[in-house]
Amino acid sequence: MGEIIQNTSENAKANQDVFATTLLELALADKNIVAVTSDSRGSGKLVKYGETLPKQIIEVGIAEQNLVGVAAGLASAGKKAFAVSPACFLTARALEQIKNDVAYSDNPVRLVGISAGVSYGALGTTHHSLHDYAVLRAINNITIVAPADNFETREAVILAVLQNKPIYLRFGKKPMPLLTENPNVTFEFGKGRVIREGADVAIIANGELVYPALQAAQKLEKEFGVFATVVSMHTIKPLDSQLILALAEQTQAIITIEEHMVHGGLGEACAALLLQNGYKKPFKIMGIPDEYTVTGSQVEIFKHYGLDTEGIAAAVNELLVIQ
């Protein structure tokens, strides 16, 4: 069974902090890497990057459509452009530019949505990105990735530089512990990462909700004798169909968990795959329901919607009782 490394100040950093650190490291060795920001240098943790590499950063101000257009132009000229902006604005205000200037034009822009999901907490629905998976899944020629921990974040940024095609990377603000101590763990776009194995139920999550999913799995084993497989399905598109179908065979039920609206995201992607392959076992999608989110911190919002450890464990138990 995979065990959590405890969330201590020594090893837990916000994924967007790890993104910025990794990007600076890579950019120091590659002058073609360019960061483009929309008044988001501070929130994107790129202040040090800008001070260190002032010729490899461009600030366009609060103009997300221009942000994507400039990044697409740089990419078309051979630059490895990272367009960094709050996820809620990047994938709403600049959606047409993402669709046409990036994906349709096949410009390998690295779109980086920071402070994703409900990271902005009490700022409310206007600042929550609960639509981004849905809209981007409907656009051809773009990879969608939501890393769960610092390890996945670093690997995702490195691969994004190497991958010469459009990609969307989604990061949050909360310090995240490493999810496993396994030194042989690997990371690959389109391949889910099995954090823990169990024969009773499969919990498929992504982003910052993989950690409470793993905690819930430990609670389920300790208190109820329920053994859960936990998967970090960091890549929403392309989806790891092979792994999901294998879990459908190996476990008695599947539950998906995401920091996104229940419509159009990870859960519905899994549901469509399973249904079209004849899946008939219990299945549940957990996420933000079809309503304007309550006001509060990320932790409070998670608890309200049952996306914390206790809520996930209760949902799994309820799902298994259905059988």
LINVENDA-V603559 format. One record per run of one state. SS is the DSSP state (~ for helix, > for strand, _ for the rest). FROM is the first residue (numbers start at 1). TO is the last residue. If there is no record, write none. Layout:
ss;from;to
SS;FROM;TO
SS;FROM;TO
This chain:
ss;from;to
_;1;12
>;13;14
~;15;29
_;30;32
>;33;37
_;38;46
~;47;52
_;53;53
~;54;56
>;57;59
_;60;63
~;64;76
_;77;79
>;80;86
~;87;90
_;91;94
~;95;104
_;105;109
>;110;114
_;115;116
>;117;117
_;118;120
~;121;123
_;124;124
~;125;127
_;128;128
>;129;129
_;130;131
~;132;137
_;138;142
>;143;145
_;146;149
~;150;162
_;163;166
>;167;170
_;171;174
>;175;176
_;177;187
>;188;188
_;189;190
>;191;191
_;192;192
>;193;196
_;197;200
>;201;205
_;206;208
~;209;224
_;225;227
>;228;232
_;233;234
>;235;237
_;238;240
~;241;250
_;251;252
>;253;261
_;262;265
~;266;276
_;277;281
>;282;288
_;289;297
~;298;304
_;305;308
~;309;321
_;322;323
